[in-house]
Amino acid sequence: MGILRYLEPFLNIVPEVEPPDKRVPFKVKLAWTAITLVVFLVCCQIPLYGIRPSDHADPLYWIRVVLASNRGTLMELGISPIVTSGLVLQLLAGTKQISVNVEDPKERQLYACAQKLLGLFITLGEAILYVFSGMYGDWRTLGLGNCILIIIQLFMAGLIVLLLDEVLQKGYGMGSGISLFIATNICENIIWRAFSPTTINLGGGPEFEGAIIAFFYLLITRNNKFSALREAFYRKNLPNLTNLMATIIVFLVVIYVQGFRVDLPLKHVKARGISNQTYPIKLFYTSNIPVILQTALVSNLYFFSQLLHRRYSKNFFVRLFGDWRTNAHGQYVPVGGLAYFVSPPRSMQEVVTDPFHSIFYVLFILISCALFSVVWIEISGGSPRDVARQLEKQGLVIKGYREQSVVKILYRYIPTAAALGGMCIGALSIFADFMGAIGSGTGILLAVSIIFQYFETYSREQKSDAGTLSFDTDFGLF
C-alpha cells in the first residue's frame, strides 16, 4: 500500500459519490448522462463574477477545446486539473513509487482518494496562478477580496467537474464525464466553425466565420463565381471548405482504423462443446488514453512556460523552456525553446523552412503516445497477467492452449497492440494537423474515439440486458 495508507484520515473528508446498490437500468443511465452534460454546458456559459477584461493572451487557447474549457466562465480550467492528477499518479505507479493492488477495494478507494486530493490541489494552484498572473486584470486593481472570490469560484467548479465525472464512473451514467465533456466541446467547436453566422473583419471587409455559411454567401454575392469558390475553399485565417473536408476525411479514417482488432477464441476449462466466445484485442487497446495524457503534459508545459516567460522573459533557462511572441491575432505562440518544438508546425511552409522542428514534433508525439499506452496497461488492469487472471476467474482459456500458456500468449499481443496503437493514435493526430482539419488533430481523434467508445458502451448495455457475456477492454483514465 505504501504512502497511500497515510491518506486514510481523508477518506471521510473527500466528497464521494456512493455507488448504486443495484444495477442501474439503461434508460436511467441515459437520463443521468444527459443531466450531467446539461450541468456542464450551463457551467460553460456562467461567467466568473468579479473578473475584468484583460489584454493578456490566453495561455490555453492552443488546446482549450480538447481540455473542455471556456475562457472567462466557471469552466475556465476545464478538465485540466483532473487529467493532470491522473497523469501524475500514473507516472508514480508506473515507476513503482506507489503500489496499488487493483483487486483490493481498500487500495482502490485510497488511490481514488489520492487522485481527488491531487486534482483539487492542482485546481486550487492553477486558480491562484490565473488570478495573480493578471489573467483577469491586475490583482491589485481587483482587490484581495475579489481575487479570493474568483479563486473560490474556480475551485468549486473544479469540484463540480470531479463529482460529475464520478457520477458517471460509479455506474449511474454511461462512460466517463471527462470523455463526455471533451467530445461535446470538440463537436460543438466543429459545428460552430462550419455554420457560425457571426461576421469577422480581418481587413478585407466583414466575412462569415462559418465555412458553409461563407460558401453560400460568396456564391450569391460575388459576380465571379470561380473567385468565390476559390476563396470559399482556400481563404486564410478563417475556416474554409478545405478544412471542413479534411475534418470529414480524418473522421472516416479514424472510424475505419477503430475496427482493427484480433479476436482470440476462448473455451471453458470444464464445459465441453463449441464456444463462440472471443477476447477482442483492439489496435487501440488503451483507447484515447495516450493522447489525453500527452495533451495534459503539453498543456501544463504551455501554461507554466508562459507564466515564467511573462515574469522572466530575459532569463536564458526560461527561454530554453519556452520563448513566446504575440501573433497577428493577439495570441501568444511559441517561437523557441521546448514549448516550440512540441507544438505542431503551423503551415507547410514552416515544415519546409524548419524541418528539425517537424521531425522533433513527430517523434515526440509518436514516442510519448506509445510510452503512455504501454505504461497505462500495467496500472489500469489491462496487462497480460491481469487479463489472464480475469479469464481464469471465469473458467476460460484460449482455445488450443493450456491454462499455463495463457499469459505467454497474451504477452505476444497486448503489449504490441498497446505500443502500436499508441503510435497509430499519435500518427493520426499528426495527419489531421497536417491536413488542416478543424479543431486540431488531437481534438478530432478524441471526439471520434469517444463517440465510438460510447457506441460500444451502448452495445455492451444491450448485451448485458440480454444476459450475454462480454469483455470490457477499455481501461479508463478516471
Summary of the structure (lengths in Angstrom):
residues: 478
radius of gyration: 24.0
end to end distance: 19.5
largest distance: 78.3
contacts: 1528
relative contact order: 0.12
helix: 62%
strand: 7%
